[in-house]
Amino acid sequence: MRFPAGTKLSNVTDAAGGTNVTFDAPDPATVLEFYRELATGSVHFTRDSDNVINGAGTLVWHTDDNNMVLTLDGEKVTLTSSPR
C-alpha cells in the first residue's frame, strides 16, 4: 500500500479480510490529493468514484487485487482496503 510523505497512522487493523487505517498526518486535503493522483495517474489503479465535496465524502478505486475506499469527514481520513 502506498502512503503520502509524512504519513502517521493510528487505528491500524490488518487482517485477511482487509486493512483499515486512520491518517493522523498529513492533513486530509493532502491525503485526498495524493490518492486522487494515484488513482488516476497509474495503469495499476482504476478510480471508480470521487464523491468528496468540501472535505467530506469518499474516493473509491481498485487494483487487480484490492478494493480501496478513502473516507473523509472534514478532519479525519480513513483508508479501507479489501480483497477483490
N, C-alpha and C positions, 0 to 999 in steps of 0.2 A: 504494500500500500504506500502511496506517495503522500507526503505532507509538505506544506509550505515551510519556508525557512523560519526558524524561531518558534516552531511548534512546541507547545506544552500541553499535555493531555491529562485528563482525570477521568474517573468512572470508566476505566478500560475493562471491557469484557471481551474475551477471545475464546470462542468455543467452536465446535464442529459445525454448529448451525449458523455461525456468523460472528461478526465483530461489531462492537459498539464503542465509540469514544466520544468524549466531550472535549472541545477545544477551550483551554484556558488562555492560550495565546497562539497566534496573533489575534487581532480583533476580527469580529465577524465579517466585515467588508473585505478584508484581506483574504480570509479563508474562502469566501464566496468567489472572489475573482480568480484565485488560484485554481479552484475546481471548475469554474466556468471555462477557463483557458484549457485545462487538462482535458475536459470532456469534449471540447471542440477542436483542439489542435493536434490530436493524435489518432492514428488509424486503429489503435487498440481500444479506444473508448468511444461509445456512442451515447450522445446526450438524448435522453428520452423526453424530459420536460424541464422547464425552468419557470417555476411559479413563485418567484421571490419578488415581493413588492414592498418597498420601504423597509427593507431589512428583515422581513418575515416571510416564511414560506418554505418551499422545498425545491431542490435541484436534484434530478434523478438521472442517472446514467448507468451504463452496464459495460462489462467486458465480456469476453467469451466465457469466463468462469464465474463472475460475480455481478450481482445487482448492488448498486450503490445509491444511498439516499442521504443527502446533506439537508439537515433541518435547521432553520434559523428562526429564532423568536425575537430578534432585535438585539439581545445581549448575550444569548447563549447559542452555540453551534454544536450540533451533534452529527456524527457520521456513522451510518449503519451500513454494513456490508453483509450480504447473504449469498450463499451459493446459488447459481442458476440451475 
